[in-house]
Amino acid sequence: MRSVFMIVGKHPRLWVTAVLALSAVLIYAGIDRLLEDRTVQSLSGMIQDKVVAIDPGHGGEDGGAKGTRGTQEKVVNLQIAKKVVDQLNQAGGKAILTRETEDNLSVGQWSQRSELTKRVEKAQAANALVYVSIHANSFPVSPSCSGAQVFYQPGSAEGKRLALHIQKEMTQRVGNKDKRQAKAEDYFVLRMTKCPAVMVETGFLSNAAEEALLLKDDYQDKLAQGIATGIARYLAGEPAEEPKGATTDAPGGFIPEVDRALSPGMFDS
C-alpha cells in the first residue's frame, strides 16, 4: 500500500485522475441509490388503495415480437409487468394484472379483438384508475433502433400526462439515446378504455444489445421502478412537462401487432 502512495505522490496528475475516477464511481452509485429511494418514497401515500391495471401485452398463441435470439415478447412483458405490480402493491396500491400466466383470457375461438376487449373489461370491473399495457418493440429493418417509448390516445389530456410521467421516470433510469418521448397514437386498447391508458414499449427486441438488457433482472427492475413511479406521480396529481430536445419521430416507433390495431376489422377473425 505504501508503494502505491509513493508512486501516486511522485505523479500528481495520477493522483488527480484517481480521485476523479473514484468520485465518479461514488456519484453514480449515489444517483442509483437516490433513484431507488425516491421510488419508494414517492409511491408511499400517493397510491394507497388505488386500483391500477397492468396489462402484459400478448400471451398464449400470440407471442408478440421475437428477438434476435428467439426471445418471445409475451414472456418479457409478463416479467416486467409482475415487477411493476409488486412495486405498486408494496407501496399500498391495489395493482392487478390483466393476465397472470403465459395464457390468454379468451377461451375457445381466439381473436385479438376479443382478447383485448376482455382485458379492458377486467380492468373496468376492478374500477381501475389507470390502464398501463406493457410491450417490447421490434423494428428488424433497422436493428440499431433502441429506447423505451410511451404511447397515449390522441386527445386524452390525462393519458398524455400519465405517459409523460412514465417516459420521464424510465428515461432517468435506463437512458434515452434515441431521444424518444411520449407520443399520441390511436391504438385499439387505448381507445377502448374508459380510464386514462398508455402503452409502454420497454425497448427493442430487434436490437441484440437491448434484447440482452431486457432479459436482465436488474434492468427489468429499473424499468419497473420507472413505470411504477410514473404512475404514482400521475395519481398524485403532479403536472407533467414535455422534455426539451426529445422527439416523437425517432425511427422504429411502430410494431406490427400494434399497427394492426389502427384497423379494427383486422381483429374480427
Long-range contacts (C-beta under 8 A, 24 or more apart in sequence): 35-172, 35-173, 35-225, 36-225, 38-229, 39-87, 39-225, 39-228, 39-229, 40-91, 42-229, 42-232, 42-233, 42-236, 43-87, 43-88, 43-90, 43-91, 43-92, 43-93, 43-228, 43-229, 43-232, 44-91, 44-92, 45-92, 46-91, 46-232, 46-233, 46-235, 46-236, 47-88, 47-91, 47-92, 47-93, 47-231, 47-232, 47-235, 48-92, 48-93, 49-92, 49-93, 49-94, 50-93, 50-94, 50-129, 50-235, 51-93, 51-94, 51-95, 51-96, 51-126, 51-127, 51-128, 51-129, 52-88, 52-93, 52-94, 52-95, 52-96, 52-128, 52-129, 52-130, 52-132, 52-231, 52-235, 53-95, 53-96, 53-98, 53-122, 53-123, 53-126, 53-128, 53-130, 53-131, 53-132, 53-195, 54-81, 54-84, 54-85, 54-88, 54-95, 54-96, 54-97, 54-98, 54-132, 54-134, 55-81, 55-97, 55-98, 55-99, 55-119, 55-123, 55-131, 55-132, 55-133, 55-134, 55-189, 56-80, 56-81, 56-82, 56-97, 56-98, 56-99, 56-134, 57-133, 57-134, 57-135, 57-136, 57-199, 58-135, 58-257, 59-99, 59-101, 59-102, 59-103, 59-104, 59-115, 60-102, 60-103, 60-104, 60-106, 60-110, 60-115, 61-104, 61-110, 62-104, 62-110, 62-112, 62-115, 62-257, 64-135, 64-136, 64-257, 65-136, 65-137, 65-138, 65-205, 65-206, 65-255, 65-256, 65-257, 66-138, 66-205, 67-138, 67-205, 67-206, 67-208, 67-211, 67-214, 68-143, 68-205, 68-206, 68-207, 68-208, 68-211, 69-208, 69-211, 71-205, 71-211, 71-214, 71-215, 73-135, 73-136, 73-138, 73-205, 74-102, 75-102, 76-136, 76-202, 76-205, 76-214, 76-215, 76-220, 77-134, 77-135, 77-136, 77-202, 78-102, 79-220, 80-134, 80-202, 80-220, 80-223, 80-224, 80-227, 81-134, 83-220, 83-221, 83-223, 83-224, 84-132, 84-134, 84-224, 84-227, 84-228, 84-231, 86-224, 87-224, 87-225, 87-227, 87-228, 88-228, 88-231, 88-232, 91-228, 91-232, 93-232, 96-122, 96-123, 96-126, 96-128, 98-122, 98-123, 111-267, 111-268, 111-269, 112-257, 112-260, 112-266, 112-267, 113-188, 113-264, 113-267, 113-268, 114-267, 116-188, 116-189, 116-192, 116-261, 116-267, 117-192, 119-189, 120-189, 120-192, 120-193, 123-193, 123-195, 124-193, 124-194, 124-195, 128-195, 129-195, 129-196, 129-235, 130-162, 130-195, 130-196, 130-197, 130-198, 130-231, 130-234, 130-235, 131-189, 131-193, 131-195, 131-196, 131-197, 131-198, 132-162, 132-166, 132-197, 132-198, 132-200, 132-227, 132-231, 133-189, 133-190, 133-197, 133-198, 133-199, 133-200, 134-200, 134-202, 134-227, 135-199, 135-200, 135-201, 135-202, 135-255, 135-258, 136-201, 136-202, 136-203, 136-204, 136-205, 136-214, 137-201, 137-202, 137-203, 137-204, 137-205, 137-206, 137-252, 137-255, 138-204, 138-205, 138-206, 138-255, 138-256, 139-204, 139-206, 139-251, 139-252, 139-254, 139-255, 140-206, 142-206, 142-251, 142-252, 143-206, 143-207, 143-208, 144-207, 145-178, 145-204, 145-206, 145-207, 145-250, 145-251, 145-252, 146-177, 146-178, 146-203, 146-204, 146-207, 146-209, 146-210, 147-175, 147-176, 147-177, 147-178, 147-179, 147-180, 147-203, 147-204, 147-210, 147-250, 148-174, 148-176, 148-180, 148-200, 148-201, 148-202, 148-203, 148-223, 149-180, 149-181, 149-182, 149-183, 149-200, 149-201, 149-250, 149-253, 150-182, 150-183, 150-198, 150-199, 150-200, 150-201, 151-182, 151-183, 151-184, 151-185, 151-187, 151-190, 151-198, 151-199, 151-200, 151-201, 152-182, 152-183, 152-184, 152-185, 152-190, 152-196, 152-197, 152-198, 152-199, 153-184, 153-185, 153-186, 153-187, 153-190, 153-191, 153-197, 154-184, 154-185, 154-186, 155-184, 156-190, 156-196, 156-197, 158-196, 159-190, 159-196, 159-197, 159-198, 160-184, 160-240, 161-196, 161-234, 161-239, 161-240, 162-196, 162-197, 162-198, 162-230, 162-231, 162-234, 163-198, 164-240, 164-241, 164-242, 165-229, 165-230, 165-231, 165-233, 165-234, 165-238, 165-240, 166-198, 166-200, 166-226, 166-227, 166-230, 166-231, 166-234, 167-230, 167-243, 168-230, 168-240, 168-243, 169-225, 169-226, 169-227, 169-229, 169-230, 169-233, 170-200, 170-202, 170-223, 170-226, 170-227, 170-230, 171-226, 171-243, 172-226, 173-222, 173-223, 173-225, 173-226, 174-203, 174-213, 174-219, 174-222, 174-223, 174-226, 176-246, 178-250, 178-251, 179-245, 179-246, 179-247, 179-250, 180-246, 180-247, 180-248, 180-250, 180-253, 181-242, 181-243, 181-246, 181-247, 181-248, 182-242, 182-248, 183-248, 183-253, 184-248, 185-258, 186-262, 187-258, 187-261, 187-262, 188-261, 188-262, 188-264, 188-267, 189-261, 196-234, 199-258, 200-227, 201-255, 204-252, 206-252
